[in-house]
Amino acid sequence: MAAEPAGTSAHPTLAPAGAPLSPAPNAETIRVEVTYARPERAWRVSLTLPAGTTALQAFEASGLRVRVVELARSEPDLGVFAQAVGPGHVLRDGDRVEVYRPLLIDPKDARRKRAAQT
């Protein structure tokens, strides 16, 4: 997918994989990324947003709720750099908001089932 023009929350930029975030243009804005991955595809959206933006606001601004069918149904589980955060978590410049997929099966249950089959 080609990168879209750089912009604000109304026009997110799809960043190429591995591209670093550039610093926010001023103290009143922050640069963040919102990411979501499936086994076969990943999305990474770079945004410039007002300082004080929350994790949920960044997710909504990313447009992923509209582009990814399974994200349209409910409020997503979010994290920042692999640490779970609530939707009201205030972001800092350079944060990466991660949208987590729901577990299909509890890992402990999966392990028990595998152990029972052997």
N, C-alpha and C positions, 0 to 999 in steps of 0.2 A: 504494500500500500504506500502510495506516495505521501510525503510529508505535506501537511496543510500549512498555509501561511501562519507565522507566529502571531499570537494574539492574546487576548484576555480570556476570562472564563467563558465568554460567548463564542470564542473561536479557539478551541484547544489545538495545540500542536502535537501531532503524532511524531514522537522522537524516534530516530533510528536506535536500534539496540546498541547499548554500550556508550551512547553519546552522553557526556557529562552535562549536568545542569549549569547554565551560566548564572552568575549572581543576579539577584533581583535588581531592577533598574534603580530603585530608591528605597528608602526606609519605610515607605507607606505600602509597599507591595512585597510579596514573597514569591519565589519560584518553587513549585512543587511538582512531583510526578504522581500520577495515579496509575497503578498497574493491576492487571487481572490476567490470570493464565488458566488455560485448559491444557490437557496433555498435548493437543494438536495445534494450539494457537495461543499467542500472548498479545495483550494490548498494553501499550505504554503511552500515556498522554502527559505532555508537559504543559503546565499552566502558570500564568502570572496572575496572582490573586491579591486582594487586599490583605494587609497584615491583620491578624485576628481571625482569619478564616479557620473553620473547624474541618475535621476529617470528613464528616458527612457532606458539608458544603463543597469541598473539593471533589468528592465523588460525584455529586450532582452536576457540578460544573464540567466534569470530564466528558459527559455525554455517554458514558458507558452503560448507564441504565437503559438508554434508548437503543444503543447498538448491540447489546448482548442480551438475548432473550431471557436467560435465566436470572439476570439481575433486575428485571422489571417487577418481579413478584413481591419482594419484601425488602426490609432494611438489611443491608449487607453487614457481615462481620468485617471489621476493618483493623488494620495494624499499621504501624510506622516502623520501618526497618525491623520486621519480624517480631515486634512486640505488640500484642493486642491492645487496642485503644477503644474507647467509647466514641460514639458519634460526635460528642461535643468536645473532643480533644482539640485544643488549639494548636495549629501547625506552626512550624518555624521554617525559615528560609532553607531550602535544600532538602526538606523532608520528602520521603517516598511513601505515599499512602498505598497500602496493599489491600486489595479486596479479596477476601478468602472465600473459597468454594465451600459449600456445606459438606460435611463428611457423609459419605454414603453408608458407612458402617463404622461403629465404634472400633477403634484399633484393638482394644482388649477383646472384644467379641470376635473379631477376625482372627486374632491369635489363638483363641480358644477353639474355634472351628478348625483351623489348620492343625492344631495339636490333636484334636479328636479324630481327624482323618488319617493320622499316621499310626 
